[in-house]
Amino acid sequence: MYTKIIICFMMRTDLLLITPPFSQPNTPYPATVFLKGFLKKEGFNVDHADLSLETTLDLFSERRMREIFPLIGEKAKKLSREHKNMLAKQDVYYSLIGKTILFMQGKNDSFSQQICQGILPKGERFKATEGLLGFFKKTDTKAKAKFLATNFIEEIGHLITTHIDKNFGFSRYAEKIGISPHSFAAIEPEIKKNTLVTDLFLKLLDKQINKSNPRSIGFTIPFPGNLLAALKMSSYVKKNYPEIPVIIGGGWVNTELRQLAEPNLFDFADFVCLDSGEHSLGALLKMIVRDKKEIELVKTFFRKNGKVVFANNQCKEKSESQNFSIPDYSGLPLDKYISFSETVNPMHNLWSDGRWNKLMFAHGCYWHKCAFCDTSLDYICKYHPVSTDILCDRIESVIMQTKSNDFHFVDEAAPPKLLKEFAQELIRRKIKIRWWTNIRFESNFTRELCNLLAESGCIAVSGGMEVLSDRLLKKMNKGVTIEQAAEASSNLSKAGIMVHSYLMYGFPTQTVQETIDSLEIVRQFFKNKLIKSAFWHRFALTVHSPIAKNPEKFGIEICHDKSGTFANNEISFMDKSPCDHGRFSFGLRKAVYNYMHKSCINYPMRAWFDFKVPETSIKSTLIEEILNKKEKKGS
């Protein structure tokens, strides 16, 4: 009652935007900062909170450890040897957890020496990664300490997942539940279950609501691993603050809920917004705060008379290029984000190590032709670049806000022409930043361009090489060849820019021979130092892709329609070519893991699989010959 009285005299926030558990703990997920910047410009009072970070910080605190360890000791009937050892040393964990988190926040650098000297208790993860410590130079005390500290925190995380909450993960929560659940009925029981972790983030939510006193609350759901936490939080709001409208949106919603017909979802949320959200939220806030008409809503689902209704007043929807505004980081605890060092590979660590300011060169993809991609959705097909003048103005503004010169441009693919203009403008203005982005490995990445990008502060790029087979690259309409990818990667690497490659296996009609040959080419890319890291993804068919629109062309048969009333994105299919792609998963990933750590680079392809595979048909010097030819003709 006392809290409610206080609220009445507080200034009301029009919208409270929340990032639910769990996303990467090293940097703010960009959705709320972009939306806050735009809506603030529209005259709305917007607050935001990263409850993913706040939950992680509370969970990995001495106070919470003193609750968790005894709880495990009381309730766990059978502990593993490792977890028994951890409980036996619980006082050591209490004394070190706070110091370790401070170090990972960049606030306790002096602790790195003690970490390297072995102060942290060691479990199975330490033993499994002990062989990697030789990659650190004697002078790399801080980098080595961060790697060891990450092991320490992740071992505690494994303890929590095993005995406290099976859904817990550092950058995801109950991820399996959010992977294309066709029926909402399967999720509803999970929303009602509670653990120490869920109790914790609901308490943090309540605290934030009382602090912000919002007229409405919006939850961003960027990934499957945010879905259940967002729904649990929205359920809590509906039960305890029924007068506050709840809105959900985000990347997961944009791909999964475009055919939403599940009325029961609206027991937990009042509105579901699609796509980038600026104008959807703007129209909703005009209705909620300024009493505008429901008819003006943009790309918004809601329930009316027991049925799901979709409102899209297109005349109110502006071009996405007009949505761009300066991100607003105010209100986020920027000094509290935690850097993880999950590997000794510097390229691979970029996603988890360091706090990166997020911006975009453009909305959408300038290519938007790949057959496996969601080319029919706005976030891909509607391409609107930002001018370099405006972009550099935003960079200067963000640096002023965050006191950080590190930027990650989160584009689908940054076009070379725009990158050139951007690099030139950075140099002209003498703006000193470190930055990285996503690209396509096309021929326009010449040596001259790559040197210019490096001069402007570019430290890394990532991009999809997908299936390294010219037949399949052509079939998927990737627009690049193996030769072009090799030349672009060479130019980038020689300029000192790290390269990460997204790889794909299991593409329709892909044969066993093509899988082995693709791995051989990846091996040669590593051997010739063209890429620094890579990751394999198994092909997944989505309803919004060109392949789904024309399955016969790609030699597949879509299985019986499983469309439900809730999530509908990934489609099951049968590949008419006889190849069990799942068998290759472990071997492919094991090979790349070793290549990333400069190990086993000359192993034959058969060494990575526990079943018989054909010899590669690729010449062992193919990539070397491509590069030599390139050198002879000049670039």
VOGU-3710 file (C-alpha; in Angstrom, 3 decimals, decimal comma):
1> mytkiiicfm> 0,000/0,000/0,000  2,810/2,374/0,900  4,499/1,729/-2,475  1,278/2,463/-4,352  0,889/5,814/-2,565  4,422/6,815/-3,538  3,740/5,933/-7,170  0,789/8,292/-7,361  3,081/11,249/-6,842  5,756/10,146/-9,280
11> mrtdlllitp> 6,099/11,462/-12,807  4,742/8,791/-15,147  6,776/7,176/-17,905  4,856/6,684/-21,155  6,687/3,441/-21,972  9,085/1,169/-20,103  11,140/-0,948/-22,520  12,663/-4,137/-21,126  15,287/-6,578/-22,370  14,296/-9,865/-20,659
21> pfsqpntpyp> 16,729/-12,618/-19,626  18,962/-13,692/-21,184  21,091/-11,957/-23,822  24,832/-11,337/-24,056  26,024/-9,829/-20,749  28,865/-7,827/-22,324  26,845/-5,177/-24,140  23,284/-3,775/-24,287  21,021/-5,407/-26,845  20,340/-2,501/-29,254
31> atvflkgflk> 16,537/-2,661/-29,589  15,659/-0,535/-26,567  18,309/2,133/-27,217  17,134/2,589/-30,835  13,469/2,687/-29,840  14,064/5,068/-26,954  15,986/7,423/-29,235  13,204/7,472/-31,821  10,260/7,743/-29,414  11,970/10,441/-27,373
41> kegfnvdhad> 12,294/12,453/-30,582  8,529/11,951/-31,056  7,869/13,543/-27,680  7,322/10,467/-25,511  8,842/9,894/-22,085  10,544/6,504/-22,386  12,574/4,510/-19,877  14,404/1,240/-20,460  15,993/-1,498/-18,373  18,290/-4,408/-19,145
51> lslettldlf> 16,857/-7,018/-16,804  18,980/-9,648/-18,510  22,108/-7,958/-17,158  20,540/-7,106/-13,799  19,475/-10,738/-13,274  22,957/-11,996/-14,148  24,615/-9,555/-11,746  22,276/-10,461/-8,897  22,555/-14,188/-9,580  26,364/-14,059/-9,578
61> serrmreifp> 26,755/-12,071/-6,381  28,128/-13,196/-3,042  24,705/-12,752/-1,450  23,040/-15,019/-3,997  25,865/-17,598/-3,857  25,267/-17,848/-0,096  21,688/-18,776/-0,925  22,364/-21,092/-3,866  25,130/-23,307/-2,482  23,281/-24,337/0,720
71> ligekakkls> 20,090/-24,851/-1,298  21,885/-27,291/-3,593  23,407/-29,049/-0,601  19,963/-29,566/0,920  17,977/-30,585/-2,151  20,311/-32,400/-4,539  20,049/-36,142/-3,925  23,022/-37,027/-6,054  25,801/-34,615/-6,897  28,538/-35,199/-9,422
81> rehknmlakq> 32,084/-35,364/-8,127  32,752/-31,905/-9,570  29,742/-30,338/-7,875  30,571/-32,024/-4,556  34,004/-30,410/-4,768  32,433/-27,037/-5,505  30,142/-27,278/-2,489  33,079/-28,315/-0,305  34,813/-25,072/-1,349  31,766/-22,825/-1,135
91> dvyysligkt> 33,502/-20,324/1,159  36,150/-19,823/-1,512  33,444/-19,129/-4,093  31,791/-16,611/-1,748  35,053/-14,730/-1,309  35,998/-14,668/-5,003  32,746/-14,175/-6,933  32,521/-10,422/-6,332  36,172/-9,764/-7,185  35,885/-11,844/-10,347
101> ilfmqgknds> 32,771/-10,044/-11,602  34,431/-6,666/-10,933  37,460/-7,803/-12,934  35,226/-8,897/-15,840  33,589/-5,459/-15,714  37,015/-3,854/-16,145  37,055/-2,438/-12,617  39,602/-4,678/-10,908  42,535/-5,164/-13,301  44,975/-5,769/-10,456
111> fsqqicqgil> 43,126/-9,026/-9,720  44,360/-10,474/-13,044  47,752/-11,343/-11,530  46,158/-13,410/-8,758  43,901/-15,165/-11,256  46,907/-16,147/-13,392  48,668/-17,409/-10,283  45,810/-19,853/-9,672  43,585/-18,294/-7,010  40,349/-19,508/-8,653
121> pkgerfkate> 39,139/-23,044/-7,834  39,319/-25,287/-10,880  36,684/-27,706/-12,111  36,200/-29,773/-15,259  36,049/-26,795/-17,621  39,485/-25,645/-16,480  40,883/-29,099/-17,162  39,265/-29,266/-20,609  40,743/-25,922/-21,678  44,122/-26,184/-19,951
131> gllgffkktd> 45,854/-26,958/-23,245  44,762/-23,589/-24,644  46,667/-21,532/-22,070  49,825/-21,837/-24,135  48,270/-19,474/-26,704  48,715/-16,558/-24,312  52,002/-14,713/-24,275  53,636/-14,051/-20,912  52,664/-10,403/-21,283  48,991/-11,251/-21,919
141> tkakakflat> 48,131/-11,384/-18,217  44,788/-9,634/-18,548  43,623/-11,699/-21,545  44,636/-14,956/-19,867  42,964/-13,903/-16,611  39,718/-13,070/-18,441  39,737/-16,505/-20,067  40,258/-18,178/-16,667  37,631/-15,970/-15,023  35,141/-16,968/-17,736
151> nfieeighli> 35,808/-20,634/-16,950  35,185/-19,930/-13,258  31,863/-18,165/-13,891  30,695/-20,760/-16,419  31,360/-23,594/-13,968  29,080/-21,861/-11,466  26,572/-21,408/-14,294  26,639/-25,145/-14,965  25,966/-25,774/-11,277  22,917/-23,479/-11,463
161> tthidknfgf> 21,621/-25,124/-14,660  22,008/-28,605/-13,163  20,469/-28,005/-9,743  18,547/-24,706/-9,669  17,028/-24,020/-13,108  17,510/-26,296/-16,116  16,561/-23,434/-18,441  19,379/-21,131/-17,351  22,063/-20,035/-19,829  24,265/-16,935/-19,933
171> sryaekigis> 22,837/-15,663/-23,221  19,598/-17,632/-23,387  16,773/-18,921/-21,205  14,691/-21,982/-22,154  15,849/-21,615/-25,747  14,339/-24,921/-26,929  10,869/-23,744/-25,958  11,210/-20,759/-28,295  12,275/-22,667/-31,403  9,182/-22,476/-33,647
181> phsfaaiepe> 6,538/-23,637/-31,135  3,476/-24,117/-33,362  1,168/-24,399/-30,362  0,962/-21,894/-27,527  -0,593/-24,593/-25,342  2,830/-26,214/-24,956  4,280/-22,985/-23,545  1,513/-21,990/-21,103  2,437/-24,601/-18,438  6,067/-23,426/-18,557
191> ikkntlvtdl> 4,990/-19,852/-17,856  3,478/-20,972/-14,556  6,607/-22,771/-13,295  8,902/-20,872/-10,921  12,507/-21,280/-9,815  15,005/-19,203/-7,890  16,059/-17,626/-11,195  12,530/-16,691/-12,288  11,659/-15,393/-8,790  14,744/-13,223/-9,016
201> flklldkqin> 13,978/-11,606/-12,359  10,325/-11,055/-11,412  11,436/-9,188/-8,269  13,744/-7,064/-10,406  10,850/-6,398/-12,788  8,611/-5,274/-9,950  11,322/-2,974/-8,647  11,727/-1,414/-12,094  7,975/-0,902/-12,513  7,807/0,946/-9,205
211> ksnprsigft> 10,816/3,030/-10,216  9,527/3,973/-13,702  5,774/4,128/-12,996  4,960/3,347/-16,663  1,737/3,842/-18,601  2,774/0,882/-20,787  5,495/-1,788/-20,832  7,236/-3,238/-23,892  9,302/-6,435/-23,966  11,762/-7,074/-26,781
221> ipfpgnllaa> 12,099/-10,742/-27,757  15,090/-10,873/-30,113  15,834/-14,609/-29,844  14,149/-17,890/-28,829  16,092/-17,700/-25,562  14,202/-14,565/-24,505  10,668/-15,812/-25,159  9,808/-17,647/-21,943  11,273/-14,973/-19,653  9,372/-12,269/-21,552
231> lkmssyvkkn> 6,100/-14,183/-21,234  6,661/-14,867/-17,535  7,315/-11,163/-17,000  4,288/-10,101/-19,033  2,156/-12,582/-17,089  3,392/-10,995/-13,858  2,468/-7,533/-15,112  -1,040/-8,625/-16,147  -1,630/-10,209/-12,737  -0,146/-7,487/-10,531
241> ypeipviigg> -0,545/-4,349/-12,668  -3,589/-5,103/-14,870  -4,034/-1,415/-15,699  -0,687/-1,333/-17,575  -0,874/-2,422/-21,260  1,828/-4,927/-22,269  3,464/-4,885/-25,714  5,823/-7,482/-27,194  7,956/-7,332/-30,311  11,492/-7,994/-31,543
251> gwvntelrql> 13,383/-10,192/-33,979  11,842/-13,481/-32,849  8,346/-12,026/-33,088  9,043/-10,640/-36,568  9,896/-14,033/-38,037  7,745/-16,373/-35,936  4,445/-14,582/-35,308  3,544/-13,050/-38,673  0,588/-15,440/-38,998  -0,449/-15,097/-35,355
261> aepnlfdfad> -3,940/-16,446/-34,667  -3,611/-17,541/-31,031  -6,053/-15,554/-28,849  -4,670/-17,023/-25,594  -1,396/-15,140/-26,083  -3,352/-11,992/-25,302  -3,969/-13,192/-21,762  -0,297/-12,285/-21,305  0,151/-9,336/-23,675  -2,187/-6,698/-25,044
271> fvcldsgehs> -0,368/-5,924/-28,290  2,160/-7,622/-30,599  4,194/-5,347/-32,887  5,991/-6,426/-36,047  9,217/-5,278/-37,714  11,476/-2,500/-36,464  8,766/-1,178/-34,169  9,309/2,574/-34,180  6,043/3,530/-35,867  4,114/0,607/-34,370
281> lgallkmivr> 5,045/1,764/-30,887  4,561/5,397/-31,813  0,986/4,708/-32,947  0,285/2,584/-29,869  1,558/5,272/-27,507  -0,608/7,863/-29,230  -3,579/5,620/-28,505  -2,555/4,777/-24,916  -1,183/8,145/-23,831  -2,910/10,645/-26,137
291> dkkeielvkt> -6,249/8,865/-26,650  -5,898/8,520/-30,423  -8,048/6,052/-32,355  -7,373/2,325/-32,607  -7,736/2,620/-36,383  -4,351/4,377/-36,610  -2,334/1,360/-35,383  0,556/0,137/-37,559  1,607/-3,529/-37,953  0,004/-4,505/-34,648
301> ffrkngkvvf> -1,889/-7,611/-33,496  -4,438/-7,420/-30,674  -7,489/-9,347/-29,473  -10,976/-8,041/-30,127  -14,173/-9,910/-29,291  -12,121/-13,044/-28,600  -10,376/-13,038/-31,990  -6,920/-11,939/-33,115  -7,015/-8,775/-35,221  -4,193/-7,277/-37,274
311> annqckekse> -4,203/-3,505/-37,744  -1,923/-1,872/-40,292  -2,724/1,681/-41,241  -0,182/1,920/-44,065  -0,661/5,628/-44,567  0,740/6,065/-41,041  3,742/3,867/-41,803  6,781/5,807/-42,967  9,821/4,568/-44,817  12,246/2,691/-42,596
321> sqnfsipdys> 14,946/5,174/-43,606  13,021/7,792/-41,649  13,089/5,632/-38,523  16,783/6,066/-37,856  17,575/8,244/-34,896  20,410/8,589/-32,428  20,359/5,658/-29,999  19,694/6,755/-26,426  21,760/4,847/-23,854  20,728/7,032/-20,904
331> glpldkyisf> 19,542/5,023/-17,934  21,528/1,857/-18,719  24,337/0,890/-16,298  27,055/0,917/-18,954  29,851/0,328/-16,441  28,282/-2,920/-15,211  28,388/-5,056/-18,363  30,516/-8,203/-18,085  33,063/-9,263/-20,697  33,445/-12,989/-21,298
341> setvnpmhnl> 36,406/-14,631/-23,037  35,013/-17,972/-24,148  37,914/-18,971/-26,404  41,497/-17,928/-27,056  40,504/-16,892/-30,580  40,312/-13,064/-30,690  37,824/-12,958/-33,593  35,460/-15,427/-31,987  35,553/-13,471/-28,724  34,271/-10,242/-30,263
351> wsdgrwnklm> 30,657/-11,298/-29,672  31,171/-11,765/-25,923  34,152/-9,590/-25,007  33,861/-5,812/-24,700  30,979/-3,351/-24,698  30,114/-2,415/-28,266  28,005/0,559/-29,298  25,498/-0,752/-31,856  24,641/1,124/-35,047  23,570/0,311/-38,614
361> fahgcywhkc> 24,779/1,453/-42,016  21,398/0,619/-43,488  18,057/-1,002/-42,858  17,701/-4,232/-44,845  20,109/-6,038/-47,155  21,387/-4,493/-50,393  21,608/-7,969/-51,989  18,418/-9,617/-50,581  18,525/-12,503/-53,077  19,854/-15,503/-51,107
371> afcdtsldyi> 17,450/-18,423/-51,511  17,680/-19,494/-47,858  17,057/-16,024/-46,412  13,855/-14,272/-45,256  13,838/-12,149/-48,411  10,111/-11,403/-48,205  10,389/-9,696/-44,813  11,025/-5,996/-44,296  14,243/-6,459/-42,323  15,789/-7,975/-45,463
381> ckyhpvstdi> 13,949/-6,704/-48,546  13,471/-3,031/-47,653  16,923/-1,555/-48,118  17,442/2,006/-46,913  21,013/3,229/-46,321  21,996/6,038/-43,969  24,106/8,876/-45,349  27,690/8,905/-44,091  27,287/12,458/-42,747  24,353/11,468/-40,561
391> lcdriesvim> 26,051/8,225/-39,526  29,207/10,002/-38,381  27,107/12,569/-36,506  25,468/9,691/-34,662  28,806/8,110/-33,885  30,038/11,326/-32,297  26,830/11,591/-30,273  27,034/7,986/-29,077  30,675/8,427/-28,046  29,607/11,420/-25,967
401> qtksndfhfv> 26,907/9,299/-24,285  28,837/6,086/-23,664  32,448/7,306/-23,443  33,296/4,349/-25,688  34,873/4,377/-29,170  34,040/0,745/-29,954  31,277/0,119/-32,517  29,565/-2,936/-33,930  27,463/-2,263/-37,038  24,727/-4,886/-36,937
411> deaappkllk> 23,716/-4,828/-40,612  22,609/-7,853/-42,587  25,418/-6,993/-45,007  27,244/-3,680/-45,360  27,725/-2,612/-49,009  31,333/-1,902/-50,123  30,445/1,454/-51,712  28,903/2,728/-48,489  31,805/1,367/-46,446  34,255/3,281/-48,620
421> efaqelirrk> 32,378/6,553/-48,150  32,088/5,897/-44,427  35,799/5,171/-44,009  36,720/8,312/-45,923  34,412/10,431/-43,760  35,821/8,981/-40,544  39,338/9,812/-41,688  38,316/13,290/-42,880  36,704/14,090/-39,524  39,550/12,424/-37,603
431> ikirwwtnir> 37,069/10,257/-35,700  39,050/7,504/-33,999  37,003/4,357/-33,445  37,359/0,563/-33,540  34,590/-1,047/-35,550  33,415/-4,254/-37,187  30,468/-5,348/-39,266  28,892/-8,032/-41,451  29,650/-8,227/-45,190  29,306/-10,322/-48,323
441> fesnftrelc> 32,636/-11,666/-49,613  32,343/-10,076/-53,026  34,953/-8,877/-55,516  34,479/-5,197/-54,599  36,553/-5,773/-51,475  39,758/-4,855/-53,249  43,127/-4,455/-51,556  42,771/-0,667/-51,740  39,345/-0,695/-50,109  40,430/-3,090/-47,361
451> nllaesgcia> 43,470/-0,946/-46,533  41,202/2,093/-46,348  38,790/0,281/-44,015  41,662/-0,739/-41,756  42,972/2,826/-41,686  39,535/4,036/-40,557  39,523/1,633/-37,593  37,940/-1,555/-38,963  39,284/-4,498/-36,962  37,057/-7,341/-38,160
461> vsggmevlsd> 34,289/-8,499/-40,489  31,963/-11,470/-40,458  30,033/-12,879/-43,363  28,456/-15,962/-44,873  30,542/-18,181/-47,119  27,821/-20,780/-46,528  28,427/-24,005/-48,477  31,795/-23,648/-50,187  30,690/-25,282/-53,399  30,318/-23,199/-56,555
471> rllkkmnkgv> 27,374/-25,340/-57,655  25,502/-24,755/-54,416  26,525/-21,087/-54,130  24,962/-20,564/-57,555  21,890/-22,592/-56,634  21,311/-20,511/-53,478  21,885/-17,296/-55,465  24,632/-16,157/-53,103  26,186/-13,935/-55,742  29,778/-14,933/-54,941
481> tieqaaeass> 32,128/-17,731/-55,917  34,820/-19,565/-53,969  37,439/-17,588/-55,896  35,833/-14,245/-55,035  35,495/-15,230/-51,375  39,164/-16,230/-51,258  40,327/-12,985/-52,868  38,161/-10,788/-50,632  39,284/-12,651/-47,494  42,909/-12,355/-48,572
491> nlskagimvh> 42,621/-8,594/-49,072  40,915/-8,165/-45,708  43,389/-10,343/-43,829  46,432/-8,673/-45,395  45,044/-5,316/-44,291  45,023/-6,621/-40,700  41,237/-7,117/-40,548  40,117/-10,327/-38,844  37,623/-12,458/-40,782  34,880/-14,726/-39,450
501> sylmygfptq> 32,942/-17,024/-41,780  29,441/-18,373/-41,280  29,307/-21,847/-42,798  26,335/-23,983/-43,758  25,786/-27,688/-44,262  22,718/-29,659/-45,232  21,620/-27,346/-48,040  19,059/-28,972/-50,366  20,652/-31,433/-52,836  24,035/-31,193/-51,073
511> tvqetidsle> 25,894/-34,475/-51,401  28,316/-36,200/-49,045  31,119/-35,384/-51,462  30,214/-31,695/-51,453  30,186/-31,663/-47,640  33,681/-33,158/-47,475  34,924/-30,852/-50,242  33,467/-27,838/-48,437  35,367/-28,776/-45,276  38,552/-29,154/-47,315
521> ivrqffknkl> 38,167/-25,643/-48,710  37,531/-24,310/-45,191  40,753/-26,044/-44,134  42,626/-24,306/-46,932  41,139/-20,939/-45,965  42,528/-21,405/-42,460  45,860/-22,760/-43,690  46,348/-19,722/-45,914  45,332/-17,398/-43,052  42,315/-16,022/-44,916
531> iksafwhrfa> 39,923/-16,470/-41,991  40,436/-16,276/-38,257  37,323/-18,105/-37,090  34,214/-19,838/-38,419  31,036/-21,547/-37,301  28,868/-24,226/-38,925  25,078/-23,869/-39,043  22,792/-26,578/-40,326  20,437/-25,366/-43,057  16,923/-24,611/-41,829
541> ltvhspiakn> 13,997/-23,963/-44,152  11,907/-20,926/-43,233  8,495/-19,989/-44,541  9,656/-16,551/-45,707  12,458/-17,813/-47,979  12,491/-18,275/-51,775  13,150/-22,003/-51,246  9,868/-22,355/-49,336  8,062/-20,553/-52,144  9,469/-22,914/-54,801
551> pekfgieich> 10,577/-26,176/-53,133  10,552/-28,226/-56,352  13,273/-26,030/-57,844  15,546/-26,980/-54,935  14,801/-30,681/-54,941  12,886/-30,830/-51,675  9,410/-31,787/-50,577  7,764/-29,835/-47,777  6,249/-32,138/-45,162  2,567/-31,962/-44,243
561> dksgtfanne> 1,503/-28,530/-43,097  2,155/-28,029/-39,389  0,991/-24,452/-39,333  -0,444/-23,647/-35,941  -2,017/-20,638/-34,327  1,231/-19,493/-32,720  4,787/-19,552/-34,145  5,191/-20,452/-37,820  8,650/-19,944/-39,281  10,754/-23,083/-39,636
571> isfmdkspcd> 9,341/-25,754/-41,948  10,190/-29,449/-41,955  11,081/-30,890/-45,352  12,473/-33,943/-47,107  15,558/-33,650/-49,286  15,225/-35,958/-52,270  18,983/-36,538/-52,347  19,961/-39,350/-49,949  22,302/-37,748/-47,409  22,071/-37,884/-43,623
581> hgrfsfglrk> 23,426/-34,403/-42,907  23,021/-34,749/-39,144  25,842/-37,305/-39,030  28,342/-34,633/-40,090  27,535/-32,060/-37,413  30,030/-33,090/-34,731  32,916/-33,742/-37,137  32,503/-30,456/-38,985  32,457/-28,437/-35,776  35,328/-30,363/-34,240
591> avynymhksc> 37,468/-29,716/-37,322  36,776/-25,971/-37,339  37,372/-25,728/-33,584  40,830/-27,193/-34,118  41,550/-25,020/-37,158  40,619/-21,935/-35,116  43,241/-22,953/-32,576  45,874/-23,616/-35,252  45,737/-27,330/-34,623  45,483/-30,415/-36,865
601> inypmrawfd> 45,426/-28,257/-39,990  46,902/-31,044/-42,131  44,693/-33,867/-40,868  42,899/-35,773/-43,642  39,149/-35,226/-43,849  38,370/-38,765/-42,675  40,041/-38,027/-39,308  37,103/-35,869/-38,205  34,364/-38,477/-38,633  33,690/-41,806/-36,922
611> fkvpetsiks> 32,200/-43,234/-40,097  33,555/-43,767/-43,577  33,651/-40,679/-45,815  35,043/-40,221/-49,319  38,377/-38,566/-49,989  38,094/-34,940/-50,976  38,035/-34,209/-54,694  39,507/-30,747/-54,117  43,111/-30,137/-55,053  45,135/-29,491/-51,882
621> tlieeilnkk> 46,602/-26,312/-53,371  43,369/-24,893/-54,839  43,168/-21,764/-52,660  46,903/-21,181/-52,860  46,679/-21,251/-56,666  43,750/-18,803/-56,631  45,785/-16,408/-54,520  48,889/-16,785/-56,690  46,817/-16,054/-59,806  45,421/-13,001/-58,063
631> ekkgs> 48,916/-11,754/-57,230  50,077/-12,163/-60,820  47,204/-10,183/-62,296  47,262/-7,614/-59,466  44,289/-6,463/-57,420
//
